[in-house]
Amino acid sequence: MNKRDVILGLADASRSLPYVPAAFFLHFPAAFHFGQAAVDKHLEYFRYTGMDFVKIQYERTFSSLPQIQTPADWIEMPHYGRDFFEGQLDAVKGLVQAVGREVAVVMTLYSPFMCAGQVAGQALVTDHLNREPEKVRKGIEIITDSLLGFVRECIQLGVDGFYTSTQGGEAGRFVGANIFAEYIKPFDLVLMEEANRACPFNILHVCDYHLDYDSFSPFLDYPGTVVNCPLKLGERRLTSKEVSELFKRPYMGGLDRKGILTNGTPEQIRQAVNAVIKQAPPRFILGADCTVPSEISWDNLRIAIETAHAQ
C-alpha cells in the first residue's frame, strides 16, 4: 500500500493498515500562498515531514468590507467568481498534477460563517446574527454560493477531498442554539454535501480557534470520512476513542498544537506520540487539534510522523 492507498482505505474496517498515518498543517508566508510558489512550498513541506497526504492551505481570504456595519448591510455582500480564486486554484491544479497518483490531495475549506468573519470581523457578524439573523442570511447565502463555485472548481481539478472547517457552535457564541441550527449549519452542509458526493476522503474539522465547546451534538450528522476536533469538551477531556465512537468515524488528532509538539525535545515528542497512539482508536490519523504555529520546527513534525509510522 502506498500513502494514497492508506488514506483512502482508512474508513474501510476490513482493511488492515501497515502503519499509523500522520499529518500536520501550517500556514506558509505570504510569498507562498498562490500559484507555483505555493505548489513548491507545499511539496517541500510534504516531502520533508513525510506526512501521509497533501493538505492545501486555503489563503484566498474574503476582502474586508468596512461598509457592513448593520445587519441590513449584508445584502450588499458581493458574489465572487472563478477569477477571485484564480491563484488558489492554480496551486490546487499544480499540486494535483505533481502528486495526485502518489498521495491524496485535500483542499482546505472554511465555512461561510468563518468567511463572513473575514468580511466584517467575528465579533460583528456574531452580534448581527444575535440581533437580526434574517437580515444576515442573504450575505451568508451569497458567500456560500461563491464558495460552492470554488468547491466545484477544485473537484474538477481532481482533489480527493476537503478539510472542511466549521465554527459557530461554540459555547456562549450565540444567544440561542437556533442561530447555529438555522443560519450556519444549513450553509455548512451545502458545501460539505457537495464535497461528500464527489470526493472519497473528506475531513470534518470542528475548530476551537476562538472559543471552546460544551457539546459536539450539532456536528454529529455532518458528513466527513474523518473527524478532527479538540479533545476538550466543557470541563472534560475526551479520549480519541470516545470522539471516534461519538462521531462514528476515524479520528485525526491527539496532540496539542501548542504543547510538546512545539516546544518539546525529540525524545519528549516520541514519548508523547507513543502515548497518544496507545490510547487511539483502531482507525486513526496522528495530528494536532488545529493548524500548528507557523514558526514550529519542521524537524519536530518529522519526528512525530516517523514515530507514528514506526508503530
C-alpha positions in Angstrom: 0.0 0.0 0.0 1.3 3.5 -0.8 0.3 6.6 1.1 -2.7 7.2 -1.1 -4.0 3.7 -0.5 -3.5 4.1 3.3 -5.5 7.3 3.4 -8.3 6.4 1.0 -8.7 3.0 2.8 -8.8 4.4 6.3 -12.6 4.1 6.7 -12.7 0.5 5.5 -12.5 -1.5 8.7 -11.9 -4.7 6.7 -8.5 -3.4 5.5 -5.5 -3.5 7.9 -3.2 -0.5 7.8 0.5 -1.1 7.6 1.3 1.8 10.0 -0.3 4.8 11.8 -0.7 7.6 9.3 0.1 11.2 10.4 -0.3 14.8 9.1 0.2 18.3 10.5 -0.7 21.6 8.8 0.7 25.1 9.0 0.4 28.4 7.1 3.3 29.4 4.9 4.5 33.0 4.5 2.5 35.2 2.1 5.0 34.8 -0.7 4.0 31.1 -0.9 0.2 31.5 -0.9 -0.7 31.1 -4.5 0.4 29.7 -7.9 3.7 27.8 -8.4 5.3 29.3 -5.3 2.5 27.6 -3.2 3.0 24.3 -5.1 6.7 24.3 -4.5 6.4 25.2 -0.8 3.7 22.6 -0.1 5.8 19.9 -1.8 8.9 20.9 0.1 6.9 20.6 3.4 5.2 17.4 2.5 8.4 15.7 1.4 10.5 17.0 4.4 8.0 15.9 7.0 7.0 12.6 5.4 3.3 13.2 6.1 0.7 11.0 4.5 -1.4 13.3 2.4 -1.1 16.8 0.9 -3.4 19.3 2.6 -3.5 22.6 0.7 -3.9 25.7 2.9 -6.7 28.0 1.9 -5.3 31.5 1.7 -7.8 33.4 -0.5 -9.5 35.3 2.3 -12.6 37.3 1.6 -12.0 41.0 1.5 -12.8 43.2 4.5 -15.9 45.4 3.8 -16.0 48.3 6.2 -19.3 49.4 4.8 -21.0 46.4 6.5 -22.0 48.0 9.8 -25.5 46.9 10.4 -27.4 43.6 9.8 -29.2 45.2 6.9 -25.9 45.9 5.1 -25.3 42.2 4.4 -27.5 42.4 1.4 -24.6 44.3 -0.3 -22.2 41.3 0.0 -20.6 40.8 -3.4 -20.5 37.4 -5.2 -17.1 36.1 -6.2 -16.5 34.0 -9.3 -13.6 31.9 -10.5 -11.3 34.9 -11.1 -11.4 35.7 -7.4 -10.0 32.2 -6.6 -7.5 32.0 -9.5 -4.2 32.0 -7.6 -5.6 29.4 -5.1 -6.9 27.2 -8.0 -3.5 27.4 -9.7 -2.0 25.9 -6.5 -4.6 23.2 -6.5 -4.0 22.3 -10.1 -0.2 22.2 -9.7 -0.3 20.0 -6.6 -2.8 17.5 -8.1 -0.6 17.2 -11.2 2.5 16.8 -9.1 1.4 14.2 -6.5 -2.1 13.1 -7.4 -1.1 9.5 -8.2 1.3 9.3 -5.2 -0.9 10.6 -2.3 -4.3 12.0 -1.6 -4.7 15.8 -2.1 -7.1 17.5 0.3 -8.2 21.2 -0.1 -8.9 23.3 3.0 -12.3 24.9 3.0 -13.5 27.5 5.5 -17.2 27.7 6.4 -19.5 30.5 5.1 -19.7 31.8 8.7 -15.9 31.9 9.0 -15.6 33.8 5.7 -18.3 36.3 6.9 -15.9 36.9 9.8 -13.2 37.8 7.3 -15.6 40.3 5.7 -16.8 42.1 8.9 -14.9 40.6 11.9 -16.0 37.7 14.1 -17.4 40.0 16.8 -19.6 42.0 14.4 -21.0 39.1 12.4 -21.8 37.3 15.7 -23.6 40.4 17.0 -25.6 40.8 13.8 -26.7 37.2 13.9 -27.7 37.5 17.5 -29.8 40.6 16.8 -31.3 40.3 13.4 -30.3 36.9 11.8 -32.8 37.1 8.9 -31.0 40.2 7.6 -27.7 38.5 7.7 -28.9 35.4 5.9 -28.6 37.0 2.5 -25.0 37.7 3.0 -24.3 34.2 4.1 -26.2 32.8 1.1 -24.0 34.9 -1.3 -20.8 33.7 0.5 -22.0 30.1 0.3 -22.7 30.4 -3.5 -19.2 31.9 -4.0 -17.6 29.0 -2.1 -19.7 26.4 -3.9 -18.2 27.6 -7.2 -14.7 27.2 -5.7 -15.5 23.7 -4.4 -16.7 22.6 -7.8 -13.6 24.0 -9.5 -11.4 22.1 -7.1 -13.4 18.9 -7.7 -12.9 19.4 -11.5 -9.2 19.8 -10.9 -9.1 16.4 -9.2 -8.8 16.9 -5.4 -9.5 13.8 -3.4 -11.4 15.7 -0.8 -11.7 18.7 1.5 -10.7 19.6 5.0 -13.9 21.4 5.9 -13.6 23.8 8.9 -16.6 25.0 10.9 -17.2 27.4 13.7 -20.2 28.9 15.3 -21.4 26.1 17.6 -19.1 27.0 20.4 -20.3 27.5 24.0 -21.6 31.1 24.5 -21.3 32.2 20.9 -25.0 32.9 20.3 -27.9 33.7 22.5 -29.8 30.6 21.4 -29.0 27.3 19.7 -31.4 28.1 16.9 -28.9 30.7 15.4 -26.4 28.0 14.6 -29.1 25.5 13.6 -30.8 27.9 11.2 -28.2 30.3 9.9 -24.9 28.5 10.0 -25.3 24.7 9.8 -27.5 24.6 6.6 -24.9 26.6 4.7 -22.1 24.4 6.0 -23.9 21.4 4.7 -24.4 22.9 1.2 -20.6 22.8 0.8 -19.9 19.6 2.7 -22.5 17.6 1.0 -21.2 18.7 -2.4 -17.7 17.6 -1.4 -19.0 14.3 0.1 -20.9 13.5 -3.2 -17.8 13.9 -5.3 -14.8 13.1 -3.2 -13.7 9.9 -1.5 -11.9 11.4 1.5 -13.2 14.4 3.5 -12.2 15.7 6.9 -14.6 17.4 9.2 -12.7 19.9 11.4 -14.6 21.4 14.3 -12.5 24.5 15.1 -11.8 25.9 18.6 -9.6 28.8 17.5 -11.9 31.4 19.1 -14.0 29.5 21.7 -14.4 26.1 23.4 -17.3 23.7 23.0 -19.6 22.2 25.6 -21.3 19.8 23.1 -20.4 18.3 19.7 -24.1 17.2 19.1 -24.7 19.8 16.4 -21.9 18.3 14.3 -22.5 14.6 14.7 -24.5 14.3 11.4 -22.1 16.4 9.4 -20.5 14.4 6.5 -16.9 13.5 6.5 -14.7 10.4 6.4 -12.7 11.5 9.4 -13.3 14.0 12.2 -10.6 16.4 13.6 -11.7 18.3 16.7 -10.4 19.3 20.1 -10.5 16.7 22.9 -11.5 19.3 25.4 -15.3 19.4 25.8 -16.7 21.6 28.6 -14.9 20.6 31.8 -13.9 17.2 30.4 -11.0 15.9 28.3 -12.2 13.2 26.0 -10.1 10.4 24.6 -9.6 10.0 20.9 -11.5 6.7 21.1 -14.5 8.5 22.7 -14.5 11.1 19.9 -14.3 8.4 17.3 -17.2 6.5 18.8 -19.2 9.7 19.2 -18.8 10.7 15.6 -18.9 7.1 14.3 -15.8 7.6 12.1 -12.0 7.6 12.4 -10.4 10.4 14.4 -7.5 12.6 13.5 -5.5 14.4 16.2 -4.3 13.6 19.6 -1.5 16.3 20.0 -1.9 19.8 21.3 -0.8 22.2 18.6 1.0 24.4 21.2 2.3 21.7 23.5 5.1 19.2 23.3 4.9 19.3 19.5 6.1 22.9 19.5 8.5 23.1 22.5 9.5 19.5 23.3 12.7 17.7 22.8 12.9 14.9 20.2 12.6 12.3 23.0 9.6 14.1 24.6 7.9 14.2 21.2 8.4 10.5 20.7 7.1 9.7 24.1 4.0 11.9 23.5 3.3 10.3 20.2 3.6 6.8 21.6 1.2 7.7 24.5 -1.4 9.1 22.1 -1.2 6.1 19.8 -1.5 3.7 22.7 -4.9 5.2 23.6 -6.1 5.8 20.0 -8.9 4.1 18.2 -8.1 1.4 15.6 -8.7 3.8 12.6 -6.7 6.9 13.4 -4.5 9.6 11.9 -2.0 11.3 14.2 -2.3 15.0 14.1 -2.9 18.2 16.0 -6.1 19.7 17.2 -5.8 22.5 14.6 -3.2 24.3 12.5 0.2 24.3 14.2 2.1 27.6 14.7 3.9 28.7 11.6 7.2 29.0 13.4 7.2 25.4 14.6 10.3 23.3 13.7 9.6 21.1 10.7 12.1 18.6 12.4 9.6 18.3 15.3 6.9 17.4 12.9 9.1 14.9 11.1 10.0 13.2 14.3 6.3 12.9 15.3 5.4 11.4 11.9 8.3 9.0 11.8 7.4 7.8 15.3 3.8 7.1 14.1 5.0 5.3 11.0 7.1 3.0 13.2 4.1 1.6 15.0 
